């Protein structure tokens, strides 16, 4: 996840109009749910019986390994080979978690195209909420941009790696660990509602630079967990997460 919490971020004109256009989408989503005609399937999301506590432990272990691999990529002293090793480690970790563990837990509903389209729609719908919260935080506390945001904004050495991390690597790693392993594990222990809340708060607390942005990102995490619950798949939240980060990075590159 990347959160541009500076003046060129959520308050920019492009972001404002994109977010504003998402308002009717959000209203349609909420209205259809209330009216009993949800956009998504009314069937229960297909979750298999799972070793819930083990999934939670795997989530923290996988995230720790993933962050160690990320350190290889973003360390200014590392070589290009080190960065490639870090990327290879992350993609291997994601693949093992997805096909070796989550493939036995999640049972996707609908076609892949449907799940990706739903993820993009929900991302668009939640922009007014998430960016609105970020804007309020900016106005109240004057949040400074994150260090990696500064790197992209100023085109510092290695900024291209940060773009790859933000748009591709972070969504894959975080969705598999947080929404996949962690959410699925907590769901088996406490049920979907509590699991959505707890996993989303932890997701927000993972992004504590600056600390004031954790709440808007936790809210975004609720939307992402909802996508797993209704589709039984990680394709939808990965698509939403990538789209959100790509929009933020696009703003920085256009500045």
N, C-alpha and C positions, 0 to 999 in steps of 0.2 A: 504494500500500500504506500502511496505517496500523497502527501497533502500539502499543496502550495498555499501557505497561509500568509502570503504577503500581499501587497497592494495590487500586484499584477496577476494574482490568482483568482479566487472565487468572485471577486468584485469586478472583474473585467467585463467589458460589454458583450463579448462573444459568449462567455459563460452565462451571463445574465439571461440572454435571449434563449440559449439552449435550455437552461434550467426552467425558465418561464414557460417554454413550450412543453415541458414535462408535466406541468400542473394538470392539464386536462387528462393526460394519461393516468396520473395518480388518482384523480377523481373517478375515472372510469373503472380502474382496478378496485377501488374501495366500494364504489356504487354497485358493481356487479357482484362483489362478495356479499354485500348486505342484501341484495335482491335475490340471492340464491342462484345466481347464474355466473359462477366464477369462471375466469379465463382459463384456469387450470383444471385438471381433472378433479372430480369430487371424491374419487377413491382415495383410500388411505395410501400414503407413500409406502412403497414396498421395501421395508427394512427386514432383513433376515435376523434370526436369533444370533446374538453376537456376544463375545466375551467383553463386556462393556468396560470393566476396569482395565483390561489389557489394552483396549483401544485408546483410553485416556493416557496411559503410560507411553504407548507408542507415539502419540501425538507430541508429547513433550520431548521425547527422545529424537523424533524426526525433526522437530523444529530446531533443537540444539545442533544437530548435525548440519541441518540446512544453513543455519547462521554461521557455523564454522566455515562452510563452503563459500558463503557470501563474503566472508572476511578475506578469502583468497582473491576474490574478484575486485573488491573495492580498496584493498590495501595499496597505497600509493607506491610502496616499495616492491610490490610483487611484479613478476614478469608476465608477459602475455601467456606463457605456458601455465603459470599459476592460475590465471583467470580462466583459462580453458579447462583446467582440472576442476576448478570450483564449479563451473557450469555443468561439466559432465557428472560431477558428484550429485548436484541438485536434481538433474533430470533423471539420473539413475534412481535416486531416492524416491522421487515422485512416481516413477514407473513401478517400482517395487510396491510402494504403498497402495497405489491405485489398483494394479492388477493382481498383486499378491494378497492384499488384505481387503480393500474396499470392494473389489469385484465380487467378493463373497458376502458382502453386507448390503450393498445398494442394488436395487433392481429398477433400472430407469423406466420411466413412462414416456411415451411419445417418441417421435423421431428425433434424431440429433439436431436437425435443422429447427424443429419446433422448440427444443430446449434452449438452443442458442438464441433464437429470436425472442423467447420469453425472457431470457437473461438480459438482453439488450433493452427490452421494453421496461423491465423493472428498474434497470439502471437509470434510464431516462426519467422514469416516474419519480425516483427518489432524489434526483438532483436538487429540486427546490428545497427539500428538507435538509439534506446534508450540507449543501452550499449555504443555505440560509443560516444554519447553526454556525458554520465557519465564519460567516460574515459578522454575526453577532459577537462571536469571540474576538474577532479582529477589532471591532468597535469598542468593546468593553475593556479588553486587556492589552491590545497592541501586540499581538503575537509576532515573534520574529520567525523568518523562514527557516525550514530545516536545513541542515548542512548540505545534504545531497541536492536539495532544491537550489541552493546557492551555486553548487557545482554546475548544474545544468544551465541555470540562468546566466552565469558568467562565462560559460563555455570553458571551464577550467580543464586541465589535463585529465583525460580519462572520462570526460562527461558522457561519451558514447556508451560506456559500460553501464552508467547509471540509467540511461534510457532503456537499455536492454533489461536491466534488473527491474525497473519500475513497470514496464509494459508487459513483459513476458515472464520473467523468473519469479518475481514476487507474487503475482496472482496464482501461478501454478503451485508454488511451495505453500503459500498461506491457505489456499483453498483446500488442498489435500490434507494439510495438517490440522487446520482449525475447523473448517466445515466438514471435512471428511472424517478423520480419525477422532478429533476431540468432540465435535458435535454428536457424531454417531455414538460414541461411548457414553457421553452424558445423557443422551436420549434414552439409552437402555437403562440408565440408573434412575433418572428423575422424570422422564417423559419429555415430549417435544417442547412444551412451553418453557419450562425451566431451563432446558438445554439451550434453547435459542437465546435466552437472556444471559445466562452465564457465559456461554461461548462468545457472545457478542461483546460483553464487558471485557473479557480477557483479550479479545481481538483489539479492542480500543486501547487497552493498557499496553499492548505490544508496541504501540506507536506513541511514545511519550517524548518525542523531540519535535516541537516543544510540547510540554505536558498538557497544554490547554486544548489540543486537537483530539485528545482521546475520545471525548464524548461524541462529537460528530461522527467519528469513524466507528464507534460502537453502534451508533444508530444505523450506519451503513451495513454493519455486520448483521443486524437484525434482518434486513432485506435479503442479504446473501444466504443466511441460514434458512429463511423462509423458502428460498428457491430450491434448496436441497430437500426440504420437507415435502414440497408439492410435486417435485419431479423425480425424487429418488436418484438424482444424478448430480455430478459436479460440473457438468458442461455448462449449465445455466449460470451458476455463480462465478465460474471462471470467465465466461464471456462478459458478465457484468463488471467484474473486477478489472479485467483488461481494458474495457471501454472507459471506465472511470479514470484509471491511471493514464490511459492514452490521451484523454481529454485534458487532464492536468498538465502532462508533459507537452502537449501541443501548444498550450497557452504559454508555457515557459519558452519554448523554441520560437514562438511568434513574437516574443517581447523584444 
